[in-house]
């Protein structure tokens, strides 16, 4: 049988192929064997590693070197880097130990909260890039929240003010608009509520005021009784001191009730008796109508504590000028009432002046001395009565005694001691 050339060519090719395989095969085999060894050498996953949840990489994005989540229980260099970075930014204060514990988790939550991320304490892609971003913010501690409903005072606004105004209106203490603005009118309503419900009167609605205001024990307003014209005015002088604990029952803050167009109130804390203050407003309005319009009120109610401070300060001033203690006290007594003997304690006395000038001789002083009597006020310390009152004349000090007493005192030229027959 004849061997065909095609068969010979096929045989040659076959032999060549076998030879080629024999040459290449050992490398391939070796590679395969190594792969098996490596796979066998990969450690059994530990609990820590198992907790690193694998992320499916986005095929369109080059995978980041760390494509797993950092969370509680994880450890390693990535955690160390994270801790170092959070420390740098002020969120973390623990050790840089590579252990992702509760401290690290809290720091991550703080970071996430401040950056508007989901505050889960787990560092995934979003948190990770925010942490390492140049725009990462340093930690700003949030202030501790104020306990309970808190406190409302003049200048505040909002729904809680509105609710309070509504309640004060229901009880009759407030007659302004329920607008959520805590202004002078609202402050007066709070003060009136406090004064009629046995609370300290400061016009600030805090815990005690709130709990009473919203309770069933909150009293309806009691109208201030019209002063009895037959009741004699209260006398306060050196021989008739007022009790240290005396508290006028219906004080208003002048700033809250006297329009600035009517008079300037020097100092926002000046208080006075409501009836007296209303009379004073009428008086100043009438003066304005006559073109006498530059009024300032520089003093009103003075507590015992405040009187004592004034007295002690004055004595000290005289001591500093070289007076003996006895002489300093005597000199002080010429112009400053002993604590407990000041009419200012009644809430019925006020010091009036014209801003920036000496009061005596101004059109305001002259008008006041002529007309104050018509509104229930008297010029309490006059020159011709110094020996009776024991005070040098004070042209600026007016005292509310009410009508008709003031008219009688003017017409008969009597000071209060004379009028009450206690001389
Ligand atoms: Zn005075």
Boltz pocket constraint, residues with backbone or C-beta under 6 A from the ligand:
constraints:
  - pocket:
      binder: B
      contacts: [[A, 299], [A, 344], [A, 349], [A, 350], [A, 351], [A, 396], [A, 397], [A, 398]]
      max_distance: 6.0
